[in-house]
């Protein structure tokens, strides 16, 4: 976009509008980036960005970068339902399953738990089964850790004011230990489960972000621990990153279009409803597979 001729009547307003234009193009900025774009000192850029955040025109993520805020994001006609989320994410799950050969799952955070809302089970003899509709503590799951990593320490304190939920194979015994692990999750960009949901089951998970950069779900790859080698993890991470990015792109496209996708009507791969009542038939089938091919249940 070319600059108009002459001097702006009010320079500070012009600078704020220039920042809005940059953010509206989908660019994410640090205060230093903004200062360089505007030709001002960092403290001036920081004050301008803080004003935009105050009015909802920008948000600042945990990475301290600023992106477009809710005041300028087109509102969807209806909220994104779990069925809509499944419809958006299922093609990414299919690709992820094809690239890894492992069980892949979609989950959402519900306070201190994660709920599995979609999944595709591996066809290998030794495999992890899907758990559609079921819940487990977020701090044990790779995807749960990826979602918890977006919360501030104050949010974590409120969420776990009574301590971490008890789980038979949990390895994190207190909130302080969880916080330290979440620091690493933020740094590396993914969560990891080393036999914390169940003995013999490991996995990795990444968050899927919306148009504001906030996590709305997580994708996971669940692997029998016997195959959870460094080389296999690296290959799965590459595929998982592409799947999470692809799902995030579809979420943003749906938001820009003004409405989320329709939920599957029950005949499609995702089914309908909230995920809590996806039906006993799929769950029973998964359990039969786990009985015939022991390898655990989830990531």
C-alpha angles and dihedrals in degrees: 000000000000121000116251116243122263131020123311114250092232112025097196092053090048091052092051091049091049089054090050090052091052093047092046089059088062096257119145117215139194118208088256091052090050092049091053092048092050098037093236136118118276094249091058092049090048092054092049092049091046089055091052090050091049091056095042096250092117138021129205119222130210087266086064091241121130126231137172113302133222094263089071101033114101109249116236116240089237133011118268107264126205087254090054091048091052091050091053096044104038097085088053089051090052093051092045090050092050093048097046104029087218136111110279127193144186119218141174131208118250106182105288095353138065122224121210108227103171139003147162119219123225118250094215117115091243107046147141117252126230122250104200112182095011128116137215137168112292094220091064097049128081091223091043091055090050089055095043089052089071091063123091121240088253090054090048091050090054094044094050101032089131094045134259118318114257116252125172097236099030115136099188107082103179143021094255091059091047092051091052091051091048089057087061092045090056091049097049097035098233142069125237133208117200104187091309097128094041138346111269094021125103134163153155130240139191131195122243112219132208130223090286092052092251119137115249101168143352135233119213140190111212116202135180105250090238088069096038095109127149093253092049092046091052092050091048092048092056092051092042093052091052092048094050092047092048093051091047090052091053091049090053092046090051091050092049090050089056100242138057122242119274116263118253112264096228096270093081127077097268101047123207139279134046099313094252092090103036087139134264095254097075093041092049091049090052091050091051089053091050091051092051094041109027112212108123135259120264154003 
